[in-house]
Amino acid sequence: MTQESNKGYALKKGEGSQIDFRGTKMTVKVAGDQTQAGYSLIEMIHPPNIGPALHIHPTGAEAFYVLEGAYDIHCDAQTYQAGPGDFVFIPTSTPHTYQSCSEGGKVLVLTPSGLEQYFAEVADTLKVGPITWDIRARNRQAVRPGIS
């Protein structure tokens, strides 16, 4: 199905743009360019015990709705144990990270617009070589890693 930014659409289970990001299987349900840069919506299936480094999103909030498995989601000084049906909201510019449980998990993530482009670029680059600082620098507006 072709998705135009000015038309509504429906996706069935498993449909959407696919990204394999370091073992995490992502299905982009709505890309930032379809929401006039409002947000992106990505379904993520994580292997066991995996998650990103502590980071912030200076251009927008992030939210997690757990579909399967369990996650430890760290938001500023708070840690939330989230299971199926649980929701966690991360305000803009708030340091956060998460880790999937020992069985892995599936989560629907509402992200700042365009983050899916970064994931796709990194995934494509990893197929041919290591990640460069140029790729990370181009994404500084969406994700800021290494927050202490």
N, C-alpha and C positions, 0 to 999 in steps of 0.2 A: 504494500500500500504506500502510495506517495503522500507525504504529509506536507501540505502547504501552510505557511504561517498565518494565512487569513481564512483558513477553513477548519472546521471541527473534524475530529476523526475518532475512531475507536480502535484499540489494539486488543487482541486476544492474548491469553497467557503465552509468554515466550516471544511475543512480537515486539519489535523495536530494534534500534541500532545496537549491535552487539560489540562489546569491548572486553578483551581479556587483559586485565590490568594486574600484573604480578600475581596471578593465581585467583584473583577475584573476578568472577564473571559478572559483568554489568550489562544491563539492558536499559538503554535510554528510552524512556517513555515520552518525555517532552524535553526538547533541547531549548537552550536559552534564546536562540534566534526565532523560535516559534512563539515565545512569550514576550516579545519586544524587550528582551533582556531582563525580564522580571525574575525568573527562576529557571531551574532545570529539575527534572524529576527522574531519578535513576533507581532501578531495582538492582540490588547488589547481593550476590551469593558469595559468602566468604568461606574459605577453608577454615579449619580449626585454628584457634589461638593466633589470629592475625588482626592487625589494625595499623593505622598510620601513626607517625610521630605527632607529638603535641604541635598544634598549629592553630591559626586563626583564619577567618574569612573577613577581610576588611570591607568587602563590598556587599555583604548580605548575611542574613541569618541562615542557619542550617537546622533541619529537623529530621528525626529518625522515627520511623514506624516499623516495629519489629514484626515480621511475618512468621518466621520460624527460628528455632534455636534461642540463644540468649546472648546478650552483650553486656559488657561493663562499659558504660559511657561516662567519661570524665568531662565535666563542664566546670571550668574554673576550679574551685576547691571542693566541689560536690561530685560524688560518684553515684551513678544510678545503675542498678541491676535491672535490665529490661528484657522481658520475654515476649512471646507472641501476644499481640494486641496492645503492647505498651508503646507509649509515645514520649520522646524526649526532644525538647526545643533548646537550641543553642543560639543565644543572641549574637548579633553582628559584633565582630572584633573580640569575642570571648575565647580564651585559650581552651582547647578541647582535644580529646582523642577518644578512641574506643578500641575494644578488642572483642572479637567473637569468642564464643565459648569453646569447650573442648570438642564439640560435635560440629562446629561451624554454625552458620546461620544465614538467614535471608532477611534483608531489611529494605524498606522503601525510603529513599533519602531525597529530601527536598534541599537542593543546593543553590548557592549563588549561580547566577546565569553564566554559562560558558565553561563551567568546571569540566563538563563532559569532553570538551575540546582538548583540555590538558590531558585527561586520562587517555584519550585516543592517541594523542601525539606521543605520549610516553610509551604506550603499548606498541605503537608502530616502530618507534625508535629502538626499543628493546629487542625487536626481532632481528635487527642488524648490528647492534652494538650498544655500548654504555650510554647512559643519560649524560648530556652535557649541561654546563651551567647556563648556556644560551636558552635551552628549553625551560629551565627553572626560572630564569630571569623574565621571560615573556609571560609567565604566569603569576608574577608577584602581586597582581591586583586581585586574583581570586583566592590564592592560598599563601599564607606566610608561615613556613615551617620553622622549627627550631625556637619556639617561644620558651623562655626560661621562667 
